[in-house]
């Protein structure tokens, strides 16, 4: 690469100035010649913006007038960022100095690649894959997501078993490389999601538009995770289940959507029972809340479906597992991606 495309690392942020203090130095040490770093601040009420102004005047600040969450926050901020590539980076990620090159190189080599991710490792336990993305995101036929290196809560040790560049179904929102032109062509994230699953939805839509999503494990970063909503949060459970249903309704082909959504309802009821039996009544309730909200606004989601379906140029998806990952993991006790 002689002409280095312009890369803007855009960090979505809401409060927690301590994350900026801890993780920004690694981002600023990135070894890439045509780089801009942007803080997309979602109306923080702490000293975050002041901290950046005083300590890092080279960082561009885009201030949202409201906390629009991850999806809406990026949609608003990215209208004001000019670059060939966006790297949408969580505020709790430590990067290595050479993390940008390998991904941009792979994406530049193929104009049909829309988005990519590096290998995601845990910040606190560095030889383990990280929950949000691991070595690339997949989805099963019932809409449950998992990763190369992570099935449900089970994160594998990284021993170099997934080092190849591979086409995947979705790339993590915690560190998402995306061609800016295609982000806008796809009309960005679905702001209805607020947070969780919006990157899966965007990658699904990009695939339907004929583009590829890849994982580039030569690049790797360390993610703290659970920064804004912890894994134990019942709000997170609510968003995951609700957004998953919206996403399926929007993107599934007509011959699958009519039976898969009701089937998913049934599976989710089982999950709700599982939470209840295991002493998590709030999570059990969150699933019912998710289904209620999905049903209440059904015609709104249906409208969104029509919009998505009009843009389809491709139906051969990569990264779909044509069986049930729930069954494989919880019944057949498969722990590793390689066993599926």
N, C-alpha and C positions, 0 to 999 in steps of 0.2 A: 504493500500500500504506500504509494508516494503522495497521493492527494488524500490527506486525512479528512474524512467527513467531519462536520462539526457535531460534537456530542454534548448534550446538556444533561447533566445528572441533576434530576429534580427530586428534592427530598420533601415529602409531605410531612407536615408537622403540626402537632397540637399539644401545647404545654410540654412538660418534661424537659426543661432546658438542660437538665443533667445529661440527657441522651446526646444533645448537640455537643456538650463539653467532652463527652467520652468518645463519640464515634466520628465526629467531623475531621479530626486530624488525619485519620487514615484516608478519608475521601480526598482531602486536599493534597495528600502525598501521591495521588494517582499519577502514573506515568503515561500520559497521553497528550500529544501536542495541541490538539484543537478542542479544548475542553472548557465548558462553562459550568459553574455550580450554582444551583438555584435553590433557595428555600421557599417552598410553597406553604405559607403559614395559614392554617385554618382558624384564624381568629383566636390565637392563644391569649390567655389571660395572665400568663406569667411574664418573666423577663426575656423570653426567647428572642424576640425581634431586637430588643436592645442589646442583648448579648452578641448577636451577629453583627449589628452595626458597629459596636465598639471593638470587637475582636477580629472580625473577618470582613472588612469593607469590600473585599474582592468578590464576595458572594452576593448575587442578585437576590433581592427579596421580593416575592410576589405575595401581597397580603389579601387573603379572602375576607370579605366583610362578615363572614358567618362560618360556623363549623359545618361544612358540607359533607363530612365524612371522607373516606378514601376516594370513592368514585366521583362524587360531585366536586370534591376539593381539587382533584387533578383536572377534571373537565374545565373548571374555571381558570385554574392557574396556567394550563398549557396553551390557552389562547394567547397568552402573553410571552411565550417562550419560542424563540426562533432557533431551530437547529435541524440537522438532517436526521439525527437520532435522539430520542429521549431515553434516558435510563431512569425509570421510576424506582426510587430507592427508599426503603423504610428508614426511619431515623435511628434504628437500633441495629444497624449492620456495619460490621468492620470489614473493610476491603483490603486486598493485597495490592501492592503498587502496580502490578501488571494485569489487573483484572479486566480492563476494558479491551485491550488489543485483540485477544483471541476471538471474542464474541463479534466485534465489529468486522474483523477479517472474514469470519464465516458468513456473516450476513451480506457483506459486500460482494462475496463470491457468487451469490445466487439472488437474483432480483425477485424471486418468488417467495423469499423468506420475509415474513412480516415482523416476527417477534422471536425473542430468544431469552434464555436465562443461563446464568452460571450454575455451578454446583453449589448447593446450599448446605453448609455445615453448621453445627451448633456452636454458638459462641462460648458456652460454659463447658461443653464437653466436645472438644474439637475433632475427635475421630468419629463422631456420630453424624449421620445425615440429619438435616433439620426438617422439622415437620412441614413447614411451608415451602414445598417445592422439591426438596431433596435433589435428585439428579434428573428431574423432569416429570411433569404431571400427566397422568392418564385418567381415564374414566371408564366405568364398567357400563354394561348395557342398561342398567337401571338408574344411571345418573349419579352413582357414588364415586367420588374422586379418591385417587391414591397416587403414589409416586414411585418412580424407580428409586428404591431405597427407603420407602416409608409406606406401610399399610396401616390405616387407622392410626392408633397411638404408637405402633411399633416402628421405631427408627433403627435402621441397620448401621453397623460399623462400616465406615468407608475404607475398604481395603483395595481400592482401585478397580472394583468389579464393574463399574459403570463409567468407564473413562471415554467411551466413544461418543462422538457427536451423533445425536439421534433425533429423528422427528418425533415430536411428542404431541399430546392433545392440547395441553395448556402449559404456559410458563408462569412461574410464581410472580405475584404482584409485589412481593417484598424486594425484588430486584429484576424488574422487567425492562429488557432492551426492546425498543420498538421503533420502527421507521415512522417519523413524525407524520409524513404524508398519509400513511395508511391508518395511523391512529385517528386522524381527522376524517379520512374517507369512511371509516367505520363508525363515525360519529362518537368516538370515545367510549367511555364506560357508561353503563346504564346507571344513572344517578339514583334510580329507585332502590338500588341494592344497598346504598349507604356504605356498607363495608361487608367483606366476605363474599367470595365466589365471583365477584365482578371481573376478575382477570380470566377466570375459566370461561365466562360468558363472552368476553371480548375475543379470546382466542378461538372459541367455537365459531363466532360470527366471521372472524378473519379466514378461518378454514373454509367456511361456506362460500366466501368471496373468492376462493381459489388460491389462498396463500398458505405458506408453511410456517410451523412453529418448531423451533429446535432447542435442544439443550446442549450447551458447550462446556463440558466438565473440566476442560483444561483451565478455565477461569473458575475461581472459587471464592466464596465470601463466607463470613461467619455472622449468623443472625441470632440475636438474643431471643426474639419471638415473644408473643403474648404481651407486647408492649402497651397497646391501647386497650384491647379487651383480652383478659387472660383466658386460657383454655377452660378454666373452671366457670367462666361466666355463662349464666343461662341466657343472657342477651346474645351471646355468640351462637349458642345452640339455636335460638330463635332465628337469627339472621341466616345461618347456614341452611336450615331446613326450608325456610321460606324462599330464599334466593335460589335454591336448587330447583324448587318447583317452577318458579317464574322462568328460570333459564331453560328448563326442559320444554315448557309450553312454547316458548319463543322459537327455539332452535330445532326441535325434533322434526323429522319428516312426517307428513300427514298420515302415512300408513303405520306409524309407531305411536304418535302422540295420543291417540284415542284410547289405547289400552295401557300404555306405560304410566301415564299420570295416575289413573285409578290404582294400578298395581303398586306404584310408589307410595300412595296413600296407605295402603295395607301394610307395606314394609315399615313405614314410619310409625304406624300404630304399634307395631311390635317393638320398635326402638323405644317408644314412649313407655311401654310396659317394662322393658328392660331397665330403663332409668329408675322407674318407680320401685321395682323389686330390689334394686341395688342401693336404694336410699338417696336418690336424687330427684325428689318431687318437683323442684323448680325446673329442672331440665325436661322432665316429663310434661309439665304444663307448657313449657316454651314450645314444644312440638305442636301441641294443640293450638296454641296461639298463632303459630306460623301457618297452619292449615286454615285457620279461620280467616286470617288476613289475606291469604292467597285466594280463598273462595270469595271473600267480600269484594275484592277488586278484580275478579276474573275477567271482566270485559275490557278493563284497562290493559291487562296482560295480553289479551287476545288481539287488541289493536297493535301492540308492539310486535306480536308474532307476524302480522300481515306485512309490517315494515321490513322485518328481517327476511321473510320468505321472498320478497321481491328482489332482493340483492343476490340470491343464490346463483352461483355459476358452477358449483362443484359439490358432489355428494360423497366423494370417497375420502373418508376421514382417517387420519392417522391417530394412533394412541388410544383406540377404543378396545377394551377387553370384552369380548363377546360372551362372557359368563358373569356370574355374580361374585364380586369380590367379598361381599358380606358372607356368603356361604363358604367360600374358600378359606377365609380367615377365621371365622368364628366357629364353623362346624368342622371343616377339614383341618383346622389348626395350621394353615400355611402362614408362616411368619415373614417370608422373604419374597420380594418381587420376582426373583429368579425361579421360585417354586410354582408360580402361577401358570 
